[in-house]
Amino acid sequence: MEVATEIREIKITDAQYPQLLREIADPPQVLYVRGNLDWGEAETIAIVGARKPTPYGIQITTQLGEAIANYCVIVSGLAYGIDSLAHQAAVRKGAKTVAVLGSGIDDMSIYPPTNRELAWEILRNGGALISEYPAGTPPLPHQFPQRNRIIAGLSCKVVVVEGGEGSGALITAKLALDYNREVLAVPGMVTNPNAFGPNHLIAEGAKPVLTPGDVIEIRPEERNDILTEPEQIVYNTCVSGAKTVDEIARLTNLPAAEINTIVTLLEMRGIIMNLGAGSFGVKK
């Protein structure tokens, strides 16, 4: 497949300019684009979060991204952490994803430089690199908050996985609310500083993400039920009846923290369900 290397300049008055982005209060007058802006009827869904995610954040982003990638176009910022994981999930599924940069989109300006190969994978899969900055623009700090409004503006929905107080993910979520976009958040443990952002958003009314179906409709027959060995152990423990995390830990000798992550992931994938009172069981 031929990969688009040309950088195109698209003005706000051009037909190719994304309509959703045109509708926000402060759209960029010019976009610099590499790749494909034709997404058909697919929803654009942003996944954003911490640059230094926890293992829980890594697993959630990977599983969520892979679950929804073939049903939408994932938008993110090509940054370290959650952004990169979201793009990588789409690339693994052979799906389109859009990276919005706070620098130029020529190879030498892509930031972080370690994601240059990921940027090429995005293009190979029919996705796009977008920026309001011309080729050769270095990644200056003030450009990233500006970049976040484009992520929010391009997206029908914004999903926040992890992000501390004052994080870029929270900035993107606030902008999305200002633009009348739906904001969703993955709940996290209250003792985790990275969970402040999503938990705060949920407290303020954001929709909690417990399954991929909370983000976008997914046909049950296409659900991926391939389990890792620890996931299979937890699943097998729940088959005989409802179990709490403490009961699963006692029966399996797995650490409670690992079980908490596993039951969240299995619940997100629709494999087990929260039965209330802190117990989990297998969907019949």
C-alpha positions in Angstrom: 0.0 0.0 0.0 1.3 3.4 -1.0 1.9 5.6 2.1 1.0 9.3 1.9 4.0 11.4 2.6 2.9 14.7 1.1 1.9 17.5 3.6 -1.3 19.1 2.4 -2.5 22.6 3.5 -6.3 22.6 4.0 -8.0 25.9 4.7 -11.2 26.2 6.8 -13.1 27.1 3.6 -12.0 24.0 1.8 -14.4 21.1 1.4 -11.9 18.6 2.9 -11.8 20.5 6.2 -13.5 18.4 8.9 -17.0 19.6 9.5 -17.0 18.9 13.3 -13.8 20.9 13.7 -15.2 23.8 11.7 -18.1 24.1 14.2 -16.0 24.9 17.3 -15.6 28.4 18.6 -11.9 28.7 17.7 -11.1 26.4 14.8 -7.6 26.6 13.2 -7.9 28.5 10.0 -5.4 26.1 8.3 -4.6 22.5 8.9 -1.5 20.6 7.7 -2.4 17.0 6.9 -0.7 13.8 5.9 -2.9 10.9 5.1 -6.6 10.3 4.8 -9.3 12.6 6.1 -12.1 10.5 4.6 -13.7 8.6 7.5 -17.1 8.1 5.9 -19.9 7.7 8.5 -17.5 6.4 11.2 -17.7 8.2 14.6 -14.5 9.9 15.7 -13.7 9.0 19.3 -10.8 10.5 21.2 -8.9 8.5 23.8 -6.7 10.6 26.0 -4.9 10.3 29.3 -1.7 10.3 31.3 1.8 10.3 29.8 2.9 8.0 32.6 0.0 5.5 32.9 -0.2 2.9 35.6 -0.3 -0.8 34.6 -4.1 -0.6 35.0 -4.2 2.4 32.6 -2.1 0.5 30.1 -4.3 -2.6 30.1 -7.5 -0.6 30.0 -6.4 1.6 27.1 -5.1 -1.4 25.1 -8.2 -3.5 25.7 -10.6 -0.6 25.1 -8.8 0.6 22.0 -8.7 -2.8 20.4 -12.4 -3.4 21.2 -13.7 -0.2 19.5 -11.1 0.3 16.8 -13.0 -1.3 14.0 -16.2 0.6 14.9 -14.9 4.1 14.9 -11.8 6.3 14.2 -9.7 6.7 17.3 -8.3 10.3 17.7 -5.4 11.1 20.1 -2.3 13.2 20.4 0.7 10.8 19.6 2.1 11.7 23.0 3.8 9.2 25.4 1.5 7.0 27.4 -2.2 6.7 26.9 -2.2 8.5 23.5 0.4 6.2 22.0 -1.3 3.1 23.4 -4.6 4.2 21.8 -3.0 4.7 18.4 -1.1 1.4 18.7 -4.4 -0.5 19.6 -6.0 0.8 16.3 -2.9 0.0 14.3 -2.9 -3.6 15.6 -6.5 -4.0 14.5 -5.6 -2.6 11.0 -8.0 0.4 11.7 -7.8 4.1 11.0 -6.6 6.4 13.7 -5.8 10.1 13.7 -2.9 11.7 15.5 -3.1 15.5 16.3 0.4 16.9 16.9 1.6 20.0 18.7 4.5 20.3 16.2 5.0 20.0 12.5 4.1 16.7 10.9 7.2 16.3 8.8 9.3 13.4 9.9 11.9 15.5 11.6 9.4 17.5 13.6 7.3 14.6 14.9 7.2 14.6 18.7 8.2 12.5 20.5 10.8 11.3 18.0 10.4 7.7 19.3 6.9 7.7 17.8 8.0 8.4 14.2 7.6 4.7 13.3 4.1 4.7 14.9 3.2 7.8 12.8 4.2 5.9 9.7 2.1 2.9 10.9 -0.9 5.2 11.3 -0.4 6.4 7.7 0.0 2.8 6.4 -3.3 1.9 7.9 -5.2 4.7 6.2 -5.1 7.2 9.1 -3.8 10.7 9.3 -1.4 13.1 11.0 -2.8 16.6 11.6 -1.4 19.8 12.9 -2.1 23.5 12.7 1.7 24.1 12.6 3.7 24.0 9.3 6.5 21.7 8.6 9.6 22.4 10.7 7.8 23.7 13.7 9.4 22.3 16.9 7.3 21.0 19.8 7.1 24.0 22.0 5.2 23.6 25.4 2.4 26.2 24.7 1.5 24.4 21.5 0.2 21.3 23.2 -2.8 22.9 25.1 -3.6 24.5 21.7 -3.4 21.1 20.1 -5.9 19.7 22.6 -8.8 21.8 21.2 -8.3 20.2 17.9 -8.5 16.7 19.4 -11.7 17.7 21.2 -13.1 19.5 18.1 -12.5 16.6 15.8 -14.2 14.1 18.1 -17.8 13.1 18.7 -16.8 11.7 22.1 -13.8 12.1 24.4 -12.8 9.2 26.6 -10.4 10.0 29.5 -8.6 6.9 30.9 -6.1 8.4 33.4 -5.0 11.9 34.2 -3.9 13.9 37.2 -5.2 17.2 38.4 -4.4 19.9 35.8 -3.4 17.3 33.2 -3.7 17.7 29.4 -6.4 15.0 29.4 -8.6 17.2 31.7 -8.0 20.2 29.5 -9.2 18.2 26.5 -12.2 17.0 28.4 -13.1 20.6 29.5 -12.8 21.8 25.9 -15.0 18.9 24.7 -17.7 19.9 27.1 -17.4 23.5 25.9 -17.9 22.2 22.3 -20.9 20.2 23.4 -19.2 16.8 22.9 -19.9 13.8 25.1 -17.2 13.1 27.7 -16.7 9.7 29.2 -14.2 8.5 31.8 -12.8 5.2 33.0 -13.1 5.0 36.8 -9.9 4.3 38.8 -8.9 3.7 42.4 -9.2 6.8 44.5 -5.7 6.2 45.9 -4.2 6.6 42.5 -3.3 10.2 41.6 -3.8 9.4 37.9 -7.4 8.5 38.7 -8.2 12.1 39.9 -9.1 13.2 36.4 -11.6 10.5 35.3 -13.1 10.2 38.8 -13.6 13.9 39.0 -15.2 14.0 35.6 -17.6 11.1 36.6 -18.5 13.0 39.8 -19.3 16.0 37.6 -21.6 14.0 35.4 -19.3 12.3 32.8 -20.5 8.8 31.7 -18.4 6.1 33.3 -16.9 3.5 30.9 -17.4 0.0 32.3 -17.5 -1.8 28.9 -16.6 -0.9 25.3 -20.3 -0.8 24.7 -20.5 2.3 26.9 -18.4 4.0 24.2 -19.8 2.6 21.0 -22.2 -0.2 20.0 -20.4 -3.5 19.5 -22.1 -6.6 18.2 -21.8 -9.4 20.8 -20.9 -12.0 18.2 -17.7 -10.0 17.4 -16.5 -9.7 21.0 -13.0 -11.0 21.6 -13.0 -13.6 24.4 -9.4 -14.7 24.2 -8.1 -14.6 27.7 -4.7 -14.4 29.3 -3.8 -17.1 31.8 -4.6 -14.9 34.9 -7.9 -13.7 33.2 -8.8 -17.4 32.6 -8.1 -18.2 36.3 -10.4 -15.4 37.5 -13.1 -16.3 34.9 -13.0 -20.0 36.0 -13.4 -18.9 39.6 -16.5 -16.9 38.8 -18.1 -19.6 36.7 -19.4 -21.5 39.8 -21.1 -18.5 41.3 -20.7 -14.9 42.4 -17.4 -14.0 44.0 -15.9 -10.9 45.7 -12.4 -9.9 45.0 -11.3 -11.1 48.4 -12.9 -14.5 47.7 -11.2 -14.7 44.3 -7.8 -13.8 45.9 -8.3 -16.6 48.6 -9.2 -19.2 45.9 -6.5 -18.3 43.4 -3.6 -16.8 45.4 -3.5 -13.9 43.0 -2.8 -10.5 44.5 -6.0 -8.5 45.1 -4.6 -5.5 43.1 -4.1 -7.7 40.1 -7.6 -9.2 40.5 -9.1 -5.7 40.7 -7.6 -4.9 37.3 -8.6 -8.2 35.8 -12.2 -8.0 36.8 -12.4 -4.5 35.5 -11.0 -5.6 32.1 -13.3 -8.7 31.9 -16.3 -6.5 32.8 -15.3 -4.0 30.1 -15.3 -6.8 27.6 -18.7 -8.1 28.7 -17.2 -11.4 29.9 -18.2 -11.1 33.6 -20.6 -8.7 35.2 -20.8 -6.8 38.5 -23.6 -8.4 40.5 -23.7 -5.8 43.2 -22.4 -5.9 46.8 -18.8 -6.1 45.4 -19.4 -9.5 43.8 -18.7 -10.6 40.2 -20.2 -13.4 38.1 -20.3 -14.8 34.6 -22.8 -13.6 32.1 -25.3 -16.3 31.2 
